[in-house]
Amino acid sequence: QFPGPRLFQTLLRVYDFIARNRSRHFLTPAESMLWVPGLTGEKLAGASGFTDAVTDDSRLVLRLIAEARRDGAMCLNYTRAGEIKRSNGDVSGLLIQAEENDTPIEVFAPLVINATGAWADRLQSSETSEDTMHIRPLRGSHLVLPWSSLPVSCSVSLFHPEDGRPVFAFPWLGTTVLGTTDIDHEGNLDQEPVISESETAYLLEIASRLFPGSPITRSDILSTWAGVRPVVTDGTGKAPSKENREHALRVNRGHVSIAGGKLTTFRVIAREALVQGLGEDASKVLRPASKPVFQGTDHPSRPATISHQCWQRLQGFYGPELDQLLASGPLEPVTPNRASNLLWAELCWACRREDVQHLDDLLLRRTRLGMVLPNAGEALLPQIRNHCQPLLGWADQRWEEEQARYLSIYHNAYSLPPQEASDAS
């Protein structure tokens, strides 16, 4: 099957040349089966191995916010950008609306950068510029499985027989994830995106082909999640997977709109937006691009109760705040009998320092407990309440309301969609 091991090795050689570091290696069919037990051996000519990066997108955002605040930024949560204000054609500020406040607030600023992703059209709609980006929201959905149901120790990719798209199975926080899809998202962008039944079947089909020795059924699935890509389109009616993934940028007298692109190029995209917005002043205030994204940090010594793997993750997630995190709560794992190594101290830290306003913030985004535990981690909620309710300052009624809200969001957007009657039978 295209591209074949030889051609793919040639493509990887180009990547190695650009990176000035060799990571590629060819695996024979027998070696491939050792790396990925249960992988289908049918027509297997070999496999190409290479090194790539892994991240948790929510934690990356939170690390960026934490370091921005250390540099003096004001960061607000649950606040909507409403309307750009202008004076004599130039940007003069922005109306923002906090969730808990009925009165909008006007912020005065000569520059507004609209990096609102799939919502970028909305802030542009109040502008009169003809050079407006058009966003095509595309949904990508995933299935989260117990690692024991589909044990993979590295990311495995196969082209889906239905449309030729690459689909991945990869280890994630003690589980295995199957994804992703690529379809038009027709839903309300203000509501959590939800995997469809057809997407579920699509991902289960590739699992059965890729791992025939590990049959996966709907009952194995722990959770699902879906996200919306803000793809900038020219409106020519291309198939979703054929749309250009490059980012696009528009400038209109103090209003910079940017959308598209990929997570791996987030810094390049951000710098481009800032250079366009700041103009000649950019070179005076921006750190050189050759410098690392995050400032170097002197970490405390690793506590004996924390494993090396967990310690490495904590250093990446929390950076210069790690020593304070270690003092914020118990260092025992929340789920000691599972692969996830999340500590109670991380939950306590999130409640104190990471703008948690709802329980779903804590269990679906600051941490992923609700996605990697059976039934949204409902059995663990009493313990979570004991640790977190006092730190959040919520009365008993508020906690009950938040718990009901969280479970509702999970069942509506992070669990399997209901099967149609014909399928269920």
N, C-alpha and C positions, 0 to 999 in steps of 0.2 A: 504494500500500500504506500502511496505517495506520502511523504517524500522519500522513504526508504532510508536505511541506516547510513549508506555511503553519502548520499546527498545531505542528509541531516548533519553528519559529522563535518562536511564542508561548510555548512552554514554556521555551525558552532565554532569552527576555526576562525571565521570572520569576527564573531563576538569576542573570542579570546584575543584576537589581534587588537580590537578596539579597546578592550579592558587591560591589555598588556599583562594578562595573567591567564595561564592555561588551567581550565577546570574540566574540560570535556574528557570523557573516556568512553570507549565502546565496550558493551557487555554482550557476551555470547548468550544464546538462549538459556544455557544452564546457569550462567552467572545471573541473568535476569531473574530467573526463578528463585535464586537464593536471596536476592534483594527484595523481591516482592512475592512471597509465598501465596499461592492461590491464583496468580496471574495466568491467564489463558496461554497455552503454548501452541495453539492452532496457528499455523503459518507464521510463527514467530521467527524472524530472521536475526533478531538481536535487538538491543536497545541502546540508546545514547544517554549517558549520564552527564549532568553538568550541575554547577552550583548556581543557586539563585537566592534571592532574599526572601525573608518572611517577616510579616509585621502584623500587628493588631491595629486596624485603622482608628478605632476609637481611642486607644491608648496613645497613639501617635498624636492625635489632635489634642488630647489632654496634656501631653508633654509639651507641645508647642504653646498651649495656653499658659501653662505654668511658667515657662521660661519668658514668655512675653510679659507676664505680670512682673517677673523679677526685673525686667527692663523698663517698667513703668507704665505698661499698657493697662487700660481699663477694659475688662472683658465681661460681657453681660450674657446671661443665659435666659432662655424663654423670652426673647425680645425680638419683635418683628420689625424689619425695615419697611417703612410704608411709602414714603414719597420723597423724591429729591427736590430740594428747594434751590432756586436760582435767583440771582440778582444781575440784571443787565446781561443775561445769557450765560453767566458763569455760575458754577456750583457755589452755593453759599451754606449749604447744610443738608440735613436729613431729618425727616420725621420718623421717630421710632415708637413702638407700642409694646410696653411690657405686658406680659400675660395677666398679672395680678392688678393692673391699673387700667382704668377706662379712659384716662386722659393721655393723649399722645404727647411726647416730649420732642422738642426741636433741638437738634444738636447742630451747632455752628461749626462748619469746616469748609475749607476751600477745595478739598479732594474727597471723593467718595469712590471706593473700589467695590464694585458689585461682584462678589465671588460667591453667589448664592446657589450655584449648581443648577439643578433642575428648575429652580424658581427664578432664574436670571431674567426670563421674559417679563416677569411681573414688574420689576423695578425699571426695566427699559420701557414698559408700556406708557409711562408718564412722560417719556421723552419724545421729542419731535424729529430726532435724527432719522434719516432714511437708511443709514448704515447700521441697521439693527440685526443682531444675531437671532437666528431662529433655532430654538431648542427642540430636539426630538427626544423625549424621555424613553429610554430603553431599559427594560427590567432584566435583571440577572438574579436568579434564584438558586438556592442551595439546600441540600439535605444534610442534617447532622446525625451521624450514626455512632453507636458505641464502638470503640476501637476493637473490641472483641468480635463484633459482627463483621468488620472489614479491617483487619489489621494491616496497615501500611506504615512503614517507617520512613518513607520518602514520598514526594509528590509523583504521581503517575498520571500520564496523559494519553488519551486515545481519541482519534477522530470519530465523531458520532456518525453512524451509518445513515442517519436520516438526512443530515444537512452538511456533513463534512466539517463541522466545527470541533475544535479541541475541547474536550471535557476532562476535568481533573478529579482525582481522588487524592486527598492530602491530609496528613495528621495535623490536628488543631486542638490545643488545650486538652489533650487526653482523649479526644474523639477523632473520628474520621469524617471529613466533609466531602460531599460530591457536588460539583458545580463547574460551570455555571450555565445558565440559559441566556438567551439574547432575543427578546421579543419586545414589541411596542407595548408601553405601559399606558393603558387607557384609563386608569383609575384616578381618583382625586389625589393630587399631590400632597394635600394637607392631611391625608390619612396614611397609616403605615402600609407600604406595599405588601402584597400577599402573593405567595406562590399559587399557581393554578393547578388543577388536576392534570392538565396536559403536560405541564412542566414536570410534575412529579413523575408521571409515566416516562417522560423523556429521560430523566436522570436514572430512574430504576432500570430502564432498558440498557443503558450503557454500563451500568454496574453488572448486570447479568452477562454481558458480552465480555467485559474486561476481567471479571472475577467469577467465572462459572463455578469455581469451587467454594465460593462464599455466597450462596444465594441470599439476596436481600428482599425482605417484604416490607409492606407498610408498617407492620407492627414493630419492626426494628428501629424505626426512625424516632430519634429523641426530639428533634425540633427542626424547624425550617427557618430560613431568613431570605429576604429579598431586598434588593437595593435598586435605585434608579440612576442610570448613567445620564448625565446632561450632555448628550451628543449634539454638536452643532451641525445642522444639516443645510444642504442647498435646496432641499425640497424636490429632488428629481425622482423620488419614489424608489430608491434603492432598498434592497433587503436589509434588515437590521444589521446583520453581520458584515455587510459591505460598506456601511457608513464609515467615513473618515473619523478616526479617533484623535486626531490632532486637536490641540486647543486653539481657540480663536479669541481675539482681543479687539475691543472697540474703544475709542477715546472720543469723548464729546465734552470739551471745555470743562475739565475737572471731574468728569464722570468716566471712570474706567470700568468696563464690563469684561469679564473673562469667564469662559466656560469650556468644557471639553477637556481633553488630555487624560492622563493617567496618574494614579497615585505615585508611581515611581518618579515622575517628573514634577512633583508638587513644588519643589524648591525653584526649579527653573521657571515654572509658570508664575510663582509669586514674585520672583525678582523681575521678570519682564513687566508685570503689572505695576510694580513699584517704580521701575525706571520710567515707564510711560507717564505715570502720575506725578512723579517728583521732578522729572525733567533734569535740568542741570544740577539740582541739589542731590540727585541720587548718589553720585559718587562720594559725597561728603558724609552721608549717613548710613549707607549700606555696608555691611561687612563684606570683605572680598569673597568672591564666589569660590575661591580655593580653600577657604576655611570650612571646617565641618559644620553641619547643620546645628549641632548642639555643642555648647561650650564644654571643655574638659572638666571633669569632676574628680575630686579626691573622695573615694567612698570609704566608709567605715569598714572595719574587719568583718568578715562573714561570721554571723553567729553559728555556733556548732549545730543548732537544731535545724538550720536551713541548708538544703542540698545545694550542690554546686550549680545544677541546672536552674533551680528556683532563684538562686542568687544572681545568676546572669540575667534572667528575665527581670528581676526587680531593679537592677542597675539600669537597664534599658527603659523600663516603664517610668521610673521616678527620678532618675538623674540626681541632681544636687539636693533633692528633698528626701532622699532615701533614709538618711539618719533620723530625720523627724518622723518618717513613716514607721520606722522600727520602734519608736517610742510611743506610737499612737494606740497600740492595742496588742492582744495576744499574738505570738508568732507561730501558733499552731495552725495547721492546714484546716480549712473549712470542711473539706471532704477527705479525711485521712485514708479512706479505703478506696479512693479513686485516683486516676492519673492526674487530675487537675491539682496543681500545687498552690492554689490561691490561699492566702493567709487571712485570718480574721483581722489582722492589723490593716490590711488593704481595704476591707469593708469600712472599718472605723475611720481610716484616713479619708476615704471618699465622702463619708457622711460629714466630716469636719471641713474638708478643704476643696471639694470638687463640685460645688454648685448643684448638689442633689436636691431637686424640688419634688420629685415623685419617686415612688418605689421602683418603677420601671427604669428610671435613670440608673439606679444602683445595680439592678439585677440583669439588665439587658445591654447596658452601654458602659458604665464605669467598670463593671465586671460582666462576665458572660455566664454567670451561674444558671440563669434561667434557661439558657440554651444548651448547656452540657449535662444537665441533670434530668432524670425522668420527671415528667409531669410538672415542668417549670420549677422544679425544686420545692414543690409545695410542702413536702415533709420536713424541709429544713426551715421553713418560715418562722416557727416559734423560736428557734435559736437565733435567727437573724434579728428577730424582734427584740430579744433580750439585749443583744449587743448594740443595735442601731437606733432603736426608738428614742432612748435618752439623748443620744448625740444629735439626732435630728430635731429634738424638741417637739415631737408630735404627741398630742393627747391620744388616748385610746381610740376615740371615735375617728380621728384623722388616720391612725394606723389602719383601722378596719376599712376605711374608705380607700386608702392607698392600696391595700392588699387586694381588694375587689377590683380596682382599676387595673392593677398589674396582671392579675389572672385573666381578666377580660381581654387585655391587649395581647397576652400570650396566646390565648385560644383563638383569637380572631386573626392574628398575623404571624405567629411563630409556630403554629402547629399545622398539621396536615389539613388541607381543605376537605370538606365533606365530599364523599364519593356520590356520584349520581346513582339513582336506584338501580339502573341496569348494571353498573359496575359492581355495586355492593352485593348483588345477587350472584 
